[in-house]
Amino acid sequence: MRIFLLGAAVGYVFGAKAGRARYDQIVRTYRKVADHPMVQGAAGVVRAKVGEKVGDKVPLLRGSGSDGHRSESRVTRG
């Protein structure tokens, strides 16, 4: 996860230095990769395995909101 965040930060900095057009290109590429069915499937598997290990102790990120930001929700088991 740290590598992903570092990559996102580096991409943001380079995008900002290259101008808005380059930044938009980086964002489009990220969204294209993040929305790919194989990536979504892998994320679902990882989310399920993490859920099995930690239960309801950690909030999980679920889907994207209408504004493009991910929303957090807690999973409760009862």
URHU-V331276 format. One record per residue. SS is DSSP state (~ for helix, > for strand, _ for the rest). Layout:
ss=SS
ss=SS
//
This chain:
ss=_
ss=~
ss=~
ss=~
ss=~
ss=~
ss=~
ss=~
ss=~
ss=~
ss=~
ss=~
ss=~
ss=~
ss=~
ss=~
ss=~
ss=~
ss=_
ss=~
ss=~
ss=~
ss=~
ss=~
ss=~
ss=~
ss=~
ss=~
ss=~
ss=~
ss=~
ss=~
ss=~
ss=~
ss=_
ss=_
ss=~
ss=~
ss=~
ss=~
ss=~
ss=~
ss=~
ss=~
ss=~
ss=~
ss=~
ss=~
ss=~
ss=~
ss=~
ss=~
ss=~
ss=~
ss=_
ss=_
ss=_
ss=_
ss=_
ss=>
ss=>
ss=>
ss=>
ss=>
ss=_
ss=_
ss=_
ss=_
ss=_
ss=>
ss=>
ss=>
ss=>
ss=_
ss=_
ss=_
ss=_
ss=_
//
